[in-house]
Amino acid sequence: MSSIQTVLAAMSGSREAFICLIHESEQMMYAMAKGFLKSDEDVADAIQETILKAYKGIIKLREPAYFRTWLIRILINECRQLIRKNGKVIPMKHIVERADPSNRIEAASQLELYDLLGGLDVEHKEVVILHYLEDFSVKDITQALGISESAVKSRLYRARAKLAILFKETEGEVKQQ
């Protein structure tokens, strides 16, 4: 069964189809939520609420081909709500082991990038996670976040500039140790 057929089956009330869709998306949802939230408990809460809201609202999904984008949007909103509710900020951890300093930020490992994400605000963090960690195109991000293409590009530009500063600061601290 193709992905769109599975979404259509889930929209028609098939629990098995919905479960299949969630299983296909669980790693992506975890990585996305972990980029926003500090604790595994908060990540689990955000994912659980996302699954519940998606299950209740799948019949309202207008375009089955955009199920993944729709699910991500729900997850991002849940993460934002938890951040507001808890007033939590992701602490920036410093990586002791670094690659060659001449490497660009895009070449940083996912672990390093997750640590650097703590220095970004939510708006910039979400576009970086979607673009660099989840391989969303700019067009897909515009649909997921409901913002213009130029806003996505602008946020990516500002986020890269901020990450470059954070990367250089972290490099300086590692060399001092």
Backbone hydrogen bonds, N-H to C=O, Kabsch-Sander energy under -0.5 kcal/mol:
donor,donor_aa,acceptor,acceptor_aa,energy
6,T,2,S,-2.4
7,V,3,S,-2.3
8,L,4,I,-2.7
9,A,5,Q,-2.4
10,A,6,T,-2.4
11,M,7,V,-2.7
12,S,8,L,-1.4
13,G,10,A,-1.4
14,S,9,A,-2.3
15,R,13,G,-0.7
18,F,14,S,-1.8
19,I,15,R,-2.7
20,C,16,E,-2.2
21,L,17,A,-2.2
22,I,18,F,-2.3
23,H,19,I,-2.6
24,E,20,C,-2.0
25,S,21,L,-1.1
26,E,22,I,-1.1
29,M,25,S,-2.7
30,Y,26,E,-2.4
31,A,27,Q,-2.5
32,M,28,M,-2.3
33,A,29,M,-2.8
34,K,30,Y,-2.8
35,G,31,A,-1.4
36,F,32,M,-0.8
36,F,33,A,-0.8
37,L,33,A,-2.9
43,V,39,S,-2.1
44,A,40,D,-2.7
45,D,41,E,-2.4
46,A,42,D,-2.7
47,I,43,V,-2.5
48,Q,44,A,-2.7
49,E,45,D,-2.6
50,T,46,A,-2.2
51,I,47,I,-2.7
52,L,48,Q,-2.3
53,K,49,E,-2.8
54,A,50,T,-2.7
55,Y,51,I,-2.6
56,K,52,L,-2.4
57,G,53,K,-2.0
58,I,54,A,-1.2
60,K,57,G,-1.9
61,L,58,I,-1.3
66,Y,63,E,-2.1
67,F,64,P,-1.5
70,W,66,Y,-2.7
71,L,67,F,-2.8
72,I,68,R,-2.4
73,R,69,T,-2.2
74,I,70,W,-1.9
75,L,71,L,-2.3
76,I,72,I,-3.1
77,N,73,R,-2.2
78,E,74,I,-2.2
79,C,75,L,-2.7
80,R,76,I,-2.7
81,Q,77,N,-2.2
82,L,78,E,-2.3
83,I,79,C,-2.5
84,R,80,R,-2.6
85,K,81,Q,-2.8
86,N,82,L,-2.9
87,G,83,I,-2.0
88,K,83,I,-0.7
93,K,91,P,-0.7
95,I,93,K,-0.5
98,R,96,V,-0.6
103,N,100,D,-2.4
107,A,104,R,-1.4
108,A,105,I,-1.9
113,L,109,S,-2.4
114,Y,110,Q,-2.8
115,D,111,L,-2.0
116,L,112,E,-2.4
117,L,113,L,-2.0
118,G,114,Y,-0.6
118,G,115,D,-0.9
119,G,116,L,-1.9
120,L,117,L,-2.2
125,K,121,D,-2.5
126,E,122,V,-2.5
127,V,123,E,-1.1
128,V,124,H,-1.9
129,I,125,K,-2.6
130,L,126,E,-2.3
131,H,127,V,-2.6
132,Y,128,V,-2.7
133,L,128,V,-0.9
133,L,129,I,-1.1
134,E,129,I,-1.8
136,F,130,L,-3.0
141,I,137,S,-2.2
142,T,138,V,-2.1
143,Q,139,K,-1.7
144,A,140,D,-2.5
145,L,141,I,-2.7
146,G,142,T,-1.6
147,I,142,T,-0.9
152,V,148,S,-1.9
153,K,149,E,-2.4
154,S,150,S,-2.4
155,R,151,A,-2.5
156,L,152,V,-2.6
157,Y,153,K,-2.4
158,R,154,S,-2.6
159,A,155,R,-2.7
160,R,156,L,-2.5
161,A,157,Y,-2.0
162,K,158,R,-2.4
163,L,159,A,-2.9
164,A,160,R,-2.2
165,I,161,A,-1.8
166,L,162,K,-2.6
167,F,163,L,-2.8
168,K,164,A,-2.2
169,E,165,I,-2.4
170,T,166,L,-2.5
171,E,167,F,-2.3
172,G,168,K,-2.2
173,E,169,E,-1.9
174,V,170,T,-2.1
175,K,171,E,-2.0
176,Q,172,G,-1.3
177,Q,173,E,-0.9
177,Q,174,V,-0.6
